[in-house]
């Protein structure tokens, strides 16, 4: 079996230590330079193939992507409102993935989108707090229209079809 990426291992350790002991781990010394830069990141947890938690940050909120992953891993395991917190009994059966996001770039036309290659952020122009994000390459999101619909209506909660929005695309580096 292939060795997991260091950020995935870090996410797994953060989840395990927090669930077992209530302790937030520190970033280990000697991380490669690319893990010491700031970046938004999502941590997705699955159990037996079913989503168990997913939390992330669109843009960095901490000084390094490693710190971002630790915080988001703990949140995905304990604070995703859709699920009860992960228990110690579940730890051995979790599958953890990390998506590191590129900086969002404005989209001028739907031709610039591709749900397989780019994630999407939709934000209301009149109420900027109404903002939603959809990661790329998700099962069931096959067209740009699907991607825009899900991000706008289900993620951002922008239900008025006439409400003006801004759209941004981003790439992810998906780590397993």
C-alpha positions in Angstrom: 0.0 0.0 0.0 1.3 3.5 -0.9 2.5 5.7 1.9 0.2 8.6 2.7 1.2 12.2 2.1 2.6 14.0 5.2 -0.4 16.3 5.4 -2.8 13.4 5.4 -0.7 11.7 8.2 -0.8 15.0 10.1 -4.6 15.2 9.7 -5.0 11.6 10.9 -2.8 12.2 13.9 -4.6 15.4 14.8 -8.0 13.6 14.7 -6.8 10.6 16.7 -5.1 12.7 19.4 -8.0 15.1 19.8 -10.7 12.3 19.8 -8.8 10.2 22.3 -7.2 12.8 24.6 -8.8 16.2 23.8 -5.4 17.5 22.8 -4.6 19.6 19.8 -1.2 18.5 18.4 1.5 20.9 17.4 3.0 21.2 14.0 6.1 18.9 14.0 9.5 20.3 13.4 11.3 19.7 10.1 8.4 20.0 7.7 9.2 20.5 4.1 9.1 24.1 2.9 5.9 23.6 0.9 4.0 22.6 4.1 5.2 25.8 5.8 3.5 28.2 3.4 -0.1 29.4 4.0 -3.0 27.9 2.0 -6.6 27.1 2.4 -7.3 23.4 2.9 -10.2 21.0 3.3 -10.1 17.8 5.3 -12.6 15.1 4.3 -13.3 12.1 6.4 -15.1 9.0 5.1 -16.0 5.9 7.0 -16.8 2.7 5.0 -17.1 4.9 1.9 -19.7 7.3 3.4 -19.0 10.9 4.2 -18.3 11.3 7.9 -17.1 15.0 8.1 -15.7 17.7 5.9 -14.5 21.1 7.0 -12.2 23.5 5.3 -11.0 27.1 4.7 -11.2 28.8 1.4 -8.3 31.0 2.2 -5.6 30.5 4.8 -6.5 31.5 8.4 -3.3 30.3 9.9 0.4 30.9 9.1 1.1 27.5 7.5 -0.9 24.9 5.6 0.2 22.3 8.2 -1.6 24.4 11.0 -4.6 24.8 8.7 -4.8 21.0 8.2 -4.6 20.3 12.0 -7.4 22.8 12.8 -9.6 21.6 9.9 -9.0 17.9 10.7 -10.2 18.4 14.3 -13.2 20.5 13.1 -14.1 17.9 10.4 -14.1 15.2 13.1 -15.9 17.1 15.8 -17.7 20.2 14.5 -19.3 19.3 11.2 -23.0 20.1 12.0 -24.2 17.3 9.7 -22.7 14.6 11.9 -22.1 13.6 15.5 -18.5 13.9 16.6 -16.2 11.0 15.7 -15.7 8.5 18.5 -12.5 6.6 19.5 -14.2 3.4 18.3 -14.4 4.7 14.7 -10.8 5.9 14.4 -9.4 2.7 12.8 -12.1 2.7 10.1 -11.7 6.4 8.9 -10.3 7.3 5.5 -8.9 10.9 5.5 -8.2 13.1 2.5 -6.7 16.6 2.3 -7.4 19.1 -0.4 -5.0 22.1 -0.6 -6.5 25.0 -2.4 -4.9 27.4 -4.8 -5.7 31.1 -4.5 -9.2 31.8 -5.9 -9.3 33.6 -9.2 -12.3 35.6 -10.6 -14.4 34.0 -13.2 -15.8 36.2 -16.0 -17.5 33.5 -18.1 -18.9 30.0 -17.5 -16.5 28.9 -20.2 -13.7 29.3 -17.7 -15.2 26.6 -15.5 -14.8 22.8 -15.5 -16.2 20.8 -12.6 -13.5 18.1 -13.1 -10.6 20.5 -12.8 -11.7 23.6 -10.9 -13.6 24.1 -7.6 -16.1 27.0 -7.5 -16.9 29.7 -5.1 -20.1 31.7 -5.5 -20.6 34.8 -3.4 -23.5 37.3 -3.3 -22.6 40.8 -4.5 -25.1 42.4 -2.1 -24.5 40.1 0.9 -20.9 38.9 0.9 -21.4 36.6 3.9 -23.6 34.5 1.6 -20.8 32.4 0.0 -20.5 28.8 -0.9 -17.8 26.5 -2.1 -17.8 23.3 -4.1 -14.7 21.2 -4.5 -13.9 19.9 -8.0 -14.3 16.4 -9.3 -17.2 15.4 -7.1 -19.5 12.4 -8.0 -22.8 13.6 -9.5 -21.5 17.0 -10.4 -20.8 16.5 -14.1 -21.6 19.8 -15.8 -20.8 23.4 -15.2 -24.6 24.0 -14.8 -24.6 21.3 -12.0 -21.6 22.9 -10.4 -23.1 26.5 -10.4 -26.5 25.3 -9.2 -25.1 23.3 -6.3 -22.7 26.0 -5.2 -25.2 28.9 -5.6 -28.3 27.3 -4.1 -27.2 24.6 -1.8 -23.8 25.8 -0.5 -24.2 29.6 -0.6 -28.0 29.7 0.0 -28.6 32.2 -2.8 -32.1 31.2 -3.8 -33.1 34.3 -5.8 -32.1 33.6 -9.4 -31.8 37.3 -10.1 -29.4 38.1 -7.2 -26.1 39.2 -8.7 -23.1 37.0 -7.7 -19.4 36.8 -8.1 -17.8 33.6 -9.0 -14.2 32.4 -8.4 -12.5 29.2 -9.5 -9.6 27.4 -7.8 -7.6 24.2 -8.2 -6.9 21.7 -5.6 -4.1 19.4 -4.8 -5.9 16.3 -3.6 -3.8 14.3 -1.1 -4.4 10.7 0.1 
